[in-house]
């Protein structure tokens, strides 16, 4: 993880983009009043999004299992075509 101020990032944009895409670096751009920004590769972003979706799905499954254990489930007959 690299922290760099806005002016340095602007003056060296290509180099920092290359660090993010080629080396997997996360770049924190520091700005006034703590309005910081993070730059990362699309690959890293997609991985984070996938992990978040998986975590939400697992949470949903766990809530469902908990409801079943508490007797809040319902039984349905399978419909054959």
Secondary structure, 3 states (H helix, E strand, C coil): CEEEEHHHHHHCHHHHHHHHHHHCCCEEEECHHHCCEEECCHHHHHHHHHHHHHHHHHHHHHHHHHHHHCCCCCCCCCCCC
